[in-house]
Amino acid sequence: MSAPSFSEIVRSHSTRAAELMGVSSAVQTILAEPKRELIVHFPVRMDDGSFRLFKGYRVQHNNILGPYKGGIRFHETVSLDDVRALAAMMTWKCALMQLPFGGAKGGVTVDPSTLSRGELERVTRRFTHDLGDNIGPNHDIPAPDVGTNAQVMVWMMDTYMNTVSESQKQVQRAVVTGKSLAAGGSQGRDKATSQGMIHCLQRWADDHRVDLAGCSAIIQGFGQVGSHLAMLLVRLGVSIYAVADKSGAYKSAEGFNPHKLVAYVREHGVLAGYPRAEPISQEEFFSTPADFFFPAALQNAVGPAEAERLDVRLVVEGANGPITPEAERILLDKGVDIIPDLLANAGGVVVSYFEWLQNRRTERWTLAHVDARLERQMNEAYMRVSLHAADRGIDRRTAAYALAVAHLAEAYEERGVFP
Ligand code: GLU
């Protein structure tokens, strides 16, 4: 029997949760499939004058709670199955966080590090153009994900705004979130996912009477999420002894200085070559004893072999779906606690919601205001998940999915199915 695909894994989580919550089979059937799936092929002129054909996706999983919402991923492994899985996860994440959004995800199969800045801009603009009115501020709102950033969002916004009439332009700014401040982005959006993870970590530490100062961590993935997380952790007195990205794994006996490490990665693109680190094997990385492990790379990056090696107390999932179900079973059996993706990394979409609100109301919130609202929403969601898990005697992932599925099922039961 072949291993389940990513979308099958996500579906098995939601099916288990739906059964647990007694969701009707009609609603389960509706939620099992995305509402719409778009695949586009588009040519882009490369710097050498040649043309290359790219493949892009947007999967709109569900919009019963509000406009479709979710990131755009630029990565060489992007496939329809991955985008389907990630779109469904956005539906569950927004429902769990009680945001007025549905779930979607998009992507282009490309390694952005192989593109020049001009090529990246042309890929982004042409993809946005091909998405056409399948996106929109009241319909489907993209955001950054793996391999995209605020600059990519600004190009998307600009391309989209140029397709509407002059009088409509300004209200279209909310078509994407995760924009730069100058283009109408929100304070705190760049660190929001990592900040949300920190709030979960702090609540967990309160519950377990753990003093974070003096604790240790290892981080897998050093993109937006991993790098902001490293800087926030060290402020709390948590030392980082091992880090890994696609260039390899590295350790530092005295603990990394995240500011120097982040500055290095911003300049060189990867961790490789950082002078104050010692290269180690993947096996050694996963075996590094620490209090916390933060997977912030890709889905299914932690399988059974990695789970066997991990010697930590808590895993906080920065990536979406980083741990395979088999690996999760091993970790839970070892007594490792897991704060699941739907909750742990939801800070990103929560602050995306704040950005969308600010754009629509022509407001500008201060960083202190954004941070305070984010903290409140993360703490409330953390409490909901923890209480539900404790009440039912289930793990936190199942509890998070259960709350999300129940919220959606309620909306369906009330509205019924058209016609
Ligand atoms: N890509 C992020 C996620 O997976 C953020 C999505 C958003 O802000 O819409 O949650």
Boltz pocket constraint, residues with backbone or C-beta under 6 A from the ligand:
constraints:
  - pocket:
      binder: B
      contacts: [[A, 69], [A, 70], [A, 71], [A, 72], [A, 93], [A, 141], [A, 142], [A, 143], [A, 144], [A, 145], [A, 146], [A, 177], [A, 178], [A, 320], [A, 345], [A, 346], [A, 348], [A, 349], [A, 350], [A, 352]]
      max_distance: 6.0
